[in-house]
Amino acid sequence: MQKKNCWEIKECGREPGGSRSQELGVCPAASDSSVDGLNNGKNGGRICWAVAGTLCHGKVQGLFAKNEVSCLACEVFKKIKAEEKSNFMIWRYDQTCPSQVMLRLLMNNFARHEYQRS
């Protein structure tokens, strides 16, 4: 069984070519290739809580630090955590991670945050 990405679980239509991508734009979780493959997902589709600017609940969610409580309660987060078990990657400051991937993730999040502020 193939594991689903967040846009497939939520059926939001905000993936590239999705039913709502023209109207609402493509969600960064669906297009952020710097985290491709994490938690066995496509782009940020299975680590969406760590991608800045995701478009859940009809609005931009901002940085992970701001989202952490709502993301940890999300059905997508819970489903992916249960599926990945001991291989689950949350990308919190207290976990070990490959430095190059983490640096790319942080740089992308910072750039997206700065763009949204201007």
Stockholm file with secondary structure:
# STOCKHOLM 1.0

chainA/1-118         MQKKNCWEIKECGREPGGSRSQELGVCPAASDSSVDGLNNGKNGGRICWAVAGTLCHGKVQGLFAKNEVSCLACEVFKKIKAEEKSNFMIWRYDQTCPSQVMLRLLMNNFARHEYQRS
#=GR chainA/1-118 SS CCCCCHHHHHTCCCSTTCTTHHHHCCCHHHHCGGGTTGGGCSTTTTSGGGSTTCCGGGSCCCCHHHHHHHHHTSHHHHHHHHHHGGGCCCCCTTSCCCHHHHHHHHHHHHHHHHHHHC
#=GC SS_cons         CCCCCHHHHHTCCCSTTCTTHHHHCCCHHHHCGGGTTGGGCSTTTTSGGGSTTCCGGGSCCCCHHHHHHHHHTSHHHHHHHHHHGGGCCCCCTTSCCCHHHHHHHHHHHHHHHHHHHC
//
